[in-house]
Amino acid sequence: MARSLWKGPFCEINLDSQTKGLKQKQIWSRRSVILPHFVGHTFSIYNGKTFISCKIVESMIGFKLGQFASTRKKPIHKTKTKSRNKN
């Protein structure tokens, strides 16, 4: 279900003057929408286990932060190796 237009986008992140000097800001709120004044900042987004750093660019505006920090592991499949028979 979409959010009402009169409410505006949901965002728990507050970029104040104290955080402008920091290189990265740790974020636990994956549900917050990326706003235009976040462009150029680097956030460390929590995926449930670790923080994944993500630099915000203009094409990310309007998406949620959680879309850029995957919570799933990629499967690692074993490769078959040929064994040499010594005769």
N, C-alpha and C positions, 0 to 999 in steps of 0.2 A: 504494500500500500504506500502510495506517495505521500509526502508531507505537504500540508496546506501551503499555498503560495503566500498567504498573508502572514504566516509565521516566519518565513525566511529559512535559510539553510541552518542546520544544526551544527554547532561547532563549540567544543569545550576548550579549545586551545586559545590561549591568550598570549600574543606576542607583545610584550611590553619592552620598555627601554633596557631592562636588566638582561633580557635574553638576546638582544641584538649583537652583543660581543661574543656570545658563545658560538662555537662551530656547529654543534649539534644539540638538539633538544630532545630528550626522551619523551615519547608519547605512548600512553597506554590506551587512549581513546581511538579505536579503529573505526568507530562509527561517525567520526567528525568529517564534515565535508571540507575539501580543499578550497580555500578562498583565494582571490587574486593577490592579496598582500602576502601570501606565503611563498610566492614565486622567488626562486633564488636561495631559499633557506634549505638546510639539510635537517631532516628529522630522523630519529631512531625510533622505529615503530615496533612495538612489542607484538610478537606473534604467538604468545603463550608460553614460550620457552626462552627465547633470546630476543635481542633487539636487532632489527635489520635496518641499515641506514638507507635513506632514500632522499635524493635531491629533487625538489619540486620544480617542474618546468611548466610552461604555459598550457601545454596540452592536457595536463592533469586537473585543471580547474573544473570543479563541479563533481568530480569523483570522490569517493570516500578513501581515507587513508588505508584502510584495511585491504583494499584491492591491490596494493603495491607491496604488501608483506605477506607472502604465502605462508599458510599454516601447515601445509602438507609437505612431506618429504618426497623427493623424487626417487622412484625405485631404482636400485642398482642391481642390474642383472649380471650374473657371472658369465664370463666368456669361456667358451670351451677351448682348451688347449690340446694340441696334438702331442701325444706321448711317443717318444722314439723307442723302438725296440732295439736293443743291442744284440746283434747276432754275430 
